[in-house]
Amino acid sequence: MKNDELIDAPKHKDLIYDVGMHHGEDAAFYLRKGFRCVAFEADPENADFCRKRFAKFIHDGQLKIIEGAIIDTEAIQEGRKTIKFYKNEDLSVLGTISSEWAEQNKKLGKSSKMIEVPMVNFEEAIKEHGVPHYMKIDIEGCDIVCLKALKRFKTLPDYVSFESDRTSYASNRREIGILVDLGYDGFQAVEQSEGTLAQVAPFPAREGEYVALDFEKDSSGLFGAELAGNWKSKQEILRLCRAMRVGHYLVGNNGIMIKWSFKGSKRLQSWARRFVHYYTKTAVPGWHDIHARQTNGAKGGALP
């Protein structure tokens, strides 16, 4: 797309997008740090829970909750206002509009029921509320829809994060490829099953105000300038994604080695975990959020 065809939406250094709000585990952190937040949540029960939990922030105008499922702009049909959503009855964080992800969850013993939820045009939401300093994306199999939407805009978030697809290295290449095309050139993989709970917010703060807290379960943790790890190149992050994919393939929930039951199989599984851990430096198999930044100009968010 030519530069003069891109949407010129204003950028706000005090704004964060929480895409996949769930119970507000991340929004609570952003709000306490003093940021304004626009949050997206498809599950109506989760959205209602958050409206009650954050009633004061909503009243004060610091938080806006948009209820509904984000879908690809090209898939929006004229006159249609709702879409099928697989509401997970065992673990609410696993709700998705992806039938493939719902089927994967079913194989893991997590059942879903289908409901209709409002459709959200993410592109229009950005045009209305502006480009954020940081965009956290975690919408179970549809994160790439949000990444693709950024292609339409002249100005981009300083930082973006999304849940990495541990089942497909091809998906990892596609996700990273989109970000590189957009101009992002620094990447980190943050392990979520254990790593987030162990994080400690830096003092003095490098993003917003300092907040001393223990991160909630299912939270994404630190972001942006406060991440402690080294930023990696495209090639380095893809090598790490490949190693994480190997770990999932070997000893993940449906890993081929997990099904082994012959004598010595437990020792081989342990060896495989140590081998993958050597490369990933995180829990195995685990799951990761990929964080991306634009090196030029990516600094901590400024508060008004």
C-alpha positions as CSV (number, residue, x, y, z in Angstrom):
1,M,0.0,0.0,0.0
2,K,1.3,3.4,-1.0
3,N,2.2,5.8,1.9
4,D,-0.4,8.4,0.8
5,E,-3.1,5.7,1.0
6,L,-2.3,4.9,4.7
7,I,-4.6,6.1,7.5
8,D,-3.1,9.0,9.4
9,A,-4.5,8.3,12.9
10,P,-3.1,10.2,15.9
11,K,-0.7,8.5,18.3
12,H,-1.0,8.7,22.1
13,K,2.0,8.0,24.3
14,D,-0.3,7.5,27.3
15,L,-2.6,4.9,25.6
16,I,-2.4,1.1,25.7
17,Y,-4.6,-1.4,23.9
18,D,-5.4,-4.6,25.8
19,V,-6.7,-6.9,23.1
20,G,-8.1,-9.9,24.9
21,M,-8.9,-8.4,28.3
22,H,-10.2,-11.6,29.9
23,H,-10.6,-10.7,33.6
24,G,-8.4,-7.5,33.4
25,E,-5.2,-9.1,34.6
26,D,-3.2,-6.8,32.3
27,A,-5.5,-3.8,32.3
28,A,-5.2,-3.5,36.1
29,F,-1.4,-3.1,35.7
30,Y,-1.7,-0.6,32.9
31,L,-4.3,1.5,34.7
32,R,-2.3,1.5,38.0
33,K,0.7,2.8,36.0
34,G,-1.4,5.7,35.0
35,F,-2.1,4.8,31.3
36,R,-5.4,5.2,29.5
37,C,-6.6,1.8,28.2
38,V,-8.8,0.6,25.4
39,A,-9.7,-3.0,26.1
40,F,-11.3,-5.6,23.8
41,E,-13.1,-8.7,25.1
42,A,-15.4,-11.1,23.2
43,D,-16.8,-13.2,26.0
44,P,-19.8,-11.3,27.4
45,E,-19.3,-12.8,30.9
46,N,-15.7,-11.6,31.0
47,A,-16.7,-8.2,29.7
48,D,-19.4,-7.8,32.4
49,F,-17.0,-8.9,35.1
50,C,-14.5,-6.2,34.0
51,R,-17.1,-3.5,33.8
52,K,-17.8,-4.2,37.5
53,R,-14.2,-4.6,38.5
54,F,-13.1,-1.4,36.8
55,A,-16.2,0.7,37.2
56,K,-14.3,3.7,38.7
57,F,-11.8,3.7,35.8
58,I,-14.6,3.6,33.3
59,H,-16.5,6.4,35.0
60,D,-13.3,8.5,35.1
61,G,-12.7,7.9,31.4
62,Q,-9.4,6.1,31.9
63,L,-10.7,2.8,30.6
64,K,-12.9,2.0,27.6
65,I,-14.1,-1.6,27.1
66,I,-15.2,-2.7,23.6
67,E,-17.2,-5.9,23.7
68,G,-17.1,-8.3,20.8
69,A,-14.8,-10.4,18.6
70,I,-12.2,-8.8,16.4
71,I,-12.4,-10.3,12.9
72,D,-10.5,-9.7,9.7
73,T,-11.8,-6.6,7.9
74,E,-12.0,-8.5,4.7
75,A,-14.4,-11.0,6.3
76,I,-16.9,-8.4,7.4
77,Q,-20.2,-8.9,5.5
78,E,-22.6,-6.1,4.9
79,G,-25.6,-6.3,7.2
80,R,-24.0,-8.9,9.5
81,K,-23.3,-7.7,13.1
82,T,-22.5,-10.9,15.0
83,I,-20.1,-13.9,14.7
84,K,-19.9,-17.3,16.2
85,F,-17.7,-17.5,19.3
86,Y,-16.6,-20.7,21.0
87,K,-17.0,-19.9,24.7
88,N,-14.8,-22.3,26.7
89,E,-16.8,-23.7,29.6
90,D,-13.7,-25.1,31.5
91,L,-11.2,-22.2,31.1
92,S,-12.6,-18.8,30.1
93,V,-9.3,-17.5,28.9
94,L,-9.5,-20.0,26.0
95,G,-12.5,-18.5,24.2
96,T,-12.0,-18.1,20.5
97,I,-13.7,-17.5,17.1
98,S,-11.3,-20.1,15.6
99,S,-12.9,-23.5,15.1
100,E,-9.4,-25.0,14.8
101,W,-8.4,-23.6,18.2
102,A,-11.7,-24.8,19.7
103,E,-11.0,-28.3,18.4
104,Q,-7.5,-28.2,19.8
105,N,-8.9,-27.2,23.2
106,K,-11.5,-30.0,23.0
107,K,-8.7,-32.6,22.5
108,L,-7.1,-31.2,25.7
109,G,-10.4,-31.8,27.5
110,K,-11.6,-28.2,27.5
111,S,-15.2,-28.1,26.1
112,S,-16.8,-25.1,24.4
113,K,-20.3,-23.9,23.6
114,M,-21.0,-21.8,20.6
115,I,-22.6,-18.3,21.1
116,E,-23.1,-15.2,19.0
117,V,-21.1,-12.1,19.9
118,P,-20.8,-8.7,18.2
119,M,-18.2,-8.2,15.5
120,V,-15.5,-5.6,16.0
121,N,-13.8,-3.8,13.2
122,F,-10.3,-3.3,14.6
123,E,-9.3,-0.8,12.0
124,E,-12.3,1.4,12.8
125,A,-11.5,1.2,16.5
126,I,-7.9,2.4,15.9
127,K,-9.2,5.3,13.8
128,E,-11.6,6.3,16.6
129,H,-9.3,5.9,19.6
130,G,-5.9,6.5,18.0
131,V,-2.7,4.5,17.8
132,P,-1.4,3.4,21.2
133,H,2.1,3.4,22.7
134,Y,1.8,-0.3,23.3
135,M,-0.6,-2.9,21.9
136,K,-1.0,-6.3,23.8
137,I,-2.7,-8.9,21.7
138,D,-4.0,-12.2,23.0
139,I,-7.1,-13.4,21.3
140,E,-6.6,-17.1,20.9
141,G,-5.6,-17.9,17.4
142,C,-6.6,-14.5,15.8
143,D,-3.7,-12.3,16.9
144,I,-2.5,-12.0,13.3
145,V,-5.7,-10.2,12.4
146,C,-4.6,-7.3,14.6
147,L,-1.1,-7.3,13.1
148,K,-2.5,-7.2,9.6
149,A,-4.7,-4.3,10.5
150,L,-1.6,-2.2,11.4
151,K,-0.6,-2.3,7.7
152,R,-3.3,0.2,7.0
153,F,-1.8,2.9,9.3
154,K,0.9,5.5,8.8
155,T,1.8,5.6,12.5
156,L,2.4,2.5,14.5
157,P,2.6,1.5,18.2
158,D,6.1,1.8,19.7
159,Y,5.7,-1.7,21.1
160,V,3.5,-4.7,20.2
161,S,3.1,-8.1,21.8
162,F,1.2,-11.2,20.8
163,E,0.9,-14.9,21.9
164,S,3.2,-17.0,19.7
165,D,1.7,-20.0,17.9
166,R,3.7,-22.9,19.3
167,T,2.1,-25.4,17.0
168,S,3.3,-23.9,13.7
169,Y,6.7,-22.5,12.8
170,A,5.2,-21.3,9.5
171,S,2.8,-19.1,11.5
172,N,5.8,-17.8,13.5
173,R,7.5,-16.8,10.3
174,R,4.4,-15.1,9.0
175,E,3.8,-13.2,12.2
176,I,7.4,-12.0,12.5
177,G,7.4,-11.2,8.7
178,I,4.4,-8.9,9.1
179,L,6.1,-7.0,11.9
180,V,9.4,-6.7,10.0
181,D,7.5,-5.4,7.0
182,L,5.9,-2.8,9.3
183,G,9.4,-1.7,10.5
184,Y,9.8,-3.5,13.8
185,D,13.3,-4.7,14.2
186,G,13.8,-5.8,17.8
187,F,12.1,-8.9,19.4
188,Q,11.9,-10.7,22.7
189,A,10.1,-14.0,23.6
190,V,8.7,-13.9,27.2
191,E,7.8,-17.2,28.7
192,Q,4.3,-17.1,30.2
193,S,3.7,-20.3,32.2
194,E,6.4,-19.3,34.8
195,G,8.3,-16.3,33.7
196,T,5.7,-13.6,34.1
197,L,5.0,-14.4,37.8
198,A,8.7,-14.0,38.6
199,Q,9.1,-10.6,37.0
200,V,9.9,-7.5,39.1
201,A,9.0,-4.1,37.9
202,P,12.1,-1.8,37.6
203,F,12.5,1.2,39.9
204,P,12.5,3.9,38.8
205,A,9.8,3.1,36.3
206,R,10.6,3.2,32.6
207,E,6.9,3.0,31.6
208,G,4.4,5.3,33.2
209,E,4.4,5.3,37.0
210,Y,6.1,2.8,39.3
211,V,3.9,0.0,40.5
212,A,5.0,-2.7,43.0
213,L,2.9,-5.7,42.7
214,D,2.8,-9.5,42.1
215,F,1.5,-10.2,38.6
216,E,-1.8,-12.0,38.5
217,K,-2.1,-15.5,37.0
218,D,-2.7,-15.2,33.2
219,S,-1.2,-11.8,33.0
220,S,1.3,-10.8,30.3
221,G,3.6,-8.9,32.7
222,L,6.1,-6.2,31.9
223,F,6.2,-4.5,28.5
224,G,8.0,-2.1,26.4
225,A,11.0,-0.3,27.9
226,E,10.7,-2.3,31.1
227,L,11.5,-5.7,29.6
228,A,14.7,-7.0,31.1
229,G,15.9,-9.2,28.2
230,N,18.0,-8.5,25.2
231,W,16.2,-7.5,22.1
232,K,16.9,-9.9,19.2
233,S,17.0,-9.6,15.5
234,K,14.6,-11.3,13.1
235,Q,17.0,-14.2,12.5
236,E,17.6,-14.6,16.3
237,I,13.9,-14.7,17.2
238,L,13.1,-17.1,14.5
239,R,15.8,-19.5,15.7
240,L,14.3,-19.3,19.1
241,C,10.8,-19.9,17.7
242,R,12.1,-23.0,15.9
243,A,13.6,-24.3,19.2
244,M,10.3,-23.7,21.0
245,R,8.4,-25.5,18.3
246,V,10.7,-28.5,18.7
247,G,10.0,-28.5,22.4
248,H,6.2,-28.4,21.8
249,Y,6.4,-31.1,19.2
250,L,8.5,-33.4,21.4
251,V,7.2,-32.9,25.0
252,G,4.1,-30.6,24.6
253,N,0.6,-31.5,25.6
254,N,0.3,-33.8,22.6
255,G,4.0,-34.3,22.0
256,I,5.2,-37.4,20.4
257,M,7.4,-38.4,23.3
258,I,4.7,-37.9,25.9
259,K,2.9,-40.9,24.4
260,W,5.9,-43.1,24.9
261,S,5.6,-45.7,27.7
262,F,8.4,-48.1,27.1
263,K,11.3,-48.6,29.5
264,G,13.6,-45.6,29.5
265,S,11.0,-43.3,27.9
266,K,10.9,-41.0,31.0
267,R,14.6,-40.5,30.8
268,L,14.4,-39.6,27.1
269,Q,11.6,-37.1,27.9
270,S,13.8,-35.5,30.6
271,W,16.7,-35.3,28.1
272,A,14.5,-33.7,25.5
273,R,13.3,-31.0,28.0
274,R,16.9,-30.2,29.0
275,F,18.0,-30.0,25.4
276,V,15.2,-27.6,24.5
277,H,15.7,-25.6,27.7
278,Y,19.4,-25.1,26.8
279,Y,18.3,-23.1,23.7
280,T,15.2,-21.4,25.0
281,K,16.3,-20.7,28.6
282,T,12.7,-21.1,29.8
283,A,10.2,-23.7,31.0
284,V,9.6,-26.5,28.5
285,P,7.4,-26.8,26.6
286,G,5.8,-23.5,28.0
287,W,4.3,-20.8,25.9
288,H,5.5,-17.4,24.9
289,D,4.5,-13.9,24.1
290,I,6.6,-12.3,21.3
291,H,7.3,-8.6,22.0
292,A,8.4,-6.3,19.1
293,R,9.7,-2.8,19.0
294,Q,10.9,-0.2,16.5
295,T,14.5,0.5,17.6
296,N,14.3,4.2,16.5
297,G,12.1,6.1,18.8
298,A,10.9,3.2,21.0
299,K,11.1,4.6,24.5
300,G,8.9,4.5,27.6
301,G,5.4,5.8,27.5
302,A,4.9,9.4,28.7
303,L,2.0,10.3,31.0
304,P,0.0,13.5,30.8
